[in-house]
Amino acid sequence: LGSSVEVEGAEIDEDPDEDDLLGGLKIDTTAELEIPDRLVDQVIGQEHARDVIIKAAKQRRHVMMIGSPGTGKSMLAKAMSELLPKEELQDVLVYHNPDDGNKPKVRTVPAGKGDQIVDAHREEARKRNQMRSLLMWIIIAVVLGYALIIVGQILVGIIAAGVVYLVFRYLNRGSDAMIPNLLVNNGDTKTAPFRDATGAHAGALLGDVRHDPFQSGGMETPSHDRVEAGAIHKANKGVLFIDEINTLDIRSQQHLMTAIQEGEFSITGQSERSSGAMVQTEPVPTDFVMIAAGNLDAMENMHPALRSRIKGYGYEVYMEDTIEDTPEMRRKYVRFIAQEVAKDGRLPEFTAEAVEEVILEAKRRSGRKGHLTLLFRNLGGLVRVAGDIARGEDADLTTRDHVLQAKGRSRSIEQQLADDFIERRKDYELQVSDGYVVGRVNGLAVMGEDSGIMLPVMAEVAPSQGPGEVIATGQLKEMAQESVSNVSAIIKKFSDENISEMDIHIQFVQAGQQGVDGDSASITVATAVISALEDVGVDQSLAMTGSLSVRGDVLPVGGVTHKIEAAAKAGCTRVIIPQANEQDVMIEDEYEDMIEVIPVSHISEVLDIALEGEAEKDSLVSRLKSITGSALKEGGVS
Ligand code: ADP
């Protein structure tokens, strides 16, 4: 169970070097790799979810998958349909009910038989029609002949022939009604059905009966012919996949539950005032395995009974976002690129160097030391853009250069926004990246998931009328106040006598951005405030990020790589990061020469680097060390 297929088709060095991004694979291009036949073997990472799917396929259990988009939920659901037995597949036919035209009858037959039955009925109807029209033409000939020769009245003959024609048309009317409607056809199906009902409206999910504009008078389409199957019926004996399950309206969730419980569900018209709503078929089988998916809050908005149904009769799995970076994993990522190239069918194969660049990106995107990202849809996007660029150049292979170009093009919206923002701020000279300024520090924040932005913090200290206050302005007020309260212990101790009579104003300059997350600004705020209190300038060619403990330790933060790149883009030449984040740094080569990364573990080091003027600085730093020194001795970085 769950043993994953290794990479095949290429020679492997069993004990590869740590910086061998291909994990010991000896290949020139991705063309040399074999791709596993079964979809379930193509799934990379998600070991737990994979095991569950294989188990659930054997036992025909429902599964709930929770996790980020693009981690392989629908891929696994599809893989499950390949694992279900094909022998049990059925065709479903709907017949006219002579006793009640609004209650069509339903029959199930083994897969492939449905087509034959419909063909047989068609053939019979065709023969019957042939016989009838032969008879009709004979009678018309006799009538015409009689009128012409015996009576000598041509007009009477034509009228009589017309009457005969209409009588036959009327008699023929019902003959098509005898042909059944092949509702579900599994005749050509190679595996058990897989139906993706994500975002389906009620009719597409539960089946529908079309409206008939001619409801009487011999012109109407018989009701059984207007019946349409829903995803729940087409998924019979297979897999029904519904992503974003919480967005399904409650009524549909209830009906879905009924279908799961009963294993069958009648089809009726979904729009209430149409003629279809009068029609209701006999129950149609809905014996499917459901895979419901969504992100974490999907579970909260899901119908509780439906959730407990899955819980009680199936499995729940959580999809991982990152995976540990090992040589074996790297080899699988190489195979991932080969898979995506094969799936697309038009992309040139990747060279080994191009593959390395993609794997480097997978490391970077994980945002975690020693991990690779499992957000494969996005990574696949990068592969496709790179391949498209290569194809546009008529290149035989996709090279490292194509991947580098693709990285620039496949920037996320947040990244594009951040870049745009930086450009605009440069125009207005809001960005300062040289000289010394009192009370102003270049902070860094992450926007969205994958882009950094430089966010200057300004502090001003003024004598207070009443008791001293910390006043934060700008749109990131809450965040500022939180940062301040985190560092206030240090600041208070630092300037013991006069702070109680001072108002400290803190402003996040131009933070007019939504979705800027900045819990990591506390060393920035502390530095700005100390600079303002002591009237010592701060180096503006420096940017910084880091969280601060009440004892002065600089604690790790998220998104350092993106933040460093943002600082470089904004023109800074040095950047301070927490020591504990040192291994998370995976900046691209182009930035490496632009900016010096300085890891620190204590706020005194930050001041030492950031502040201007040797003498004042030294006294400040030693003062800080003395008030937080005990913390330093107790233990380093947390
Ligand atoms: P989800 O349903 O979780 O949003 P999908 O299954 O639709 O994600 O993934 C989109 C595409 O990304 C897949 O078709 C596949 O090419 C690739 N992919 C996603 N997850 C994986 C994975 N774990 N292993 C290999 N490829 C993956």
Boltz pocket constraint, residues with backbone or C-beta under 6 A from the ligand:
constraints:
  - pocket:
      binder: B
      contacts: [[A, 42], [A, 43], [A, 44], [A, 45], [A, 46], [A, 68], [A, 69], [A, 70], [A, 71], [A, 72], [A, 73], [A, 74], [A, 75], [A, 76], [A, 243], [A, 336], [A, 340], [A, 374], [A, 376], [A, 377], [A, 380]]
      max_distance: 6.0
